[in-house]
Amino acid sequence: MTGTFAFDGRPVPFTEGQTVGAALLASGVYSWRRTRRRDRPRGLFCGIGVCFDCLLTVDGVPDQRACLRPAAPGLDVRTQIGTGRDDLVG
């Protein structure tokens, strides 16, 4: 184990070189986004940054692709609900 980051308040271990998405999958977390219109769960789909299913919020910034974001100690990773922006209605 290289370190941990927080996912919705719980620690997630990761090893050097892992992405946030890989670390979440290794910890048994398969969904970390809910769709805006139908509240459906989403997680890793393509794994290479082409789609947008793995979006989550990292350190308060929404729309981060879990498959591309390197895991780092101390990150505050959160489930993204809809667009991740409370100011949008829809």
Buried (B, 14 or more C-beta within 10 A) or exposed (E): EEBBBEBEEEEBBBEEEBBBBBBBBEBEBEBBBBBBEEEEEBBBEEBEEEBEBBBBBBEEEBBBBBBEBEBEEEBEBBBBBBBBEEEEEE
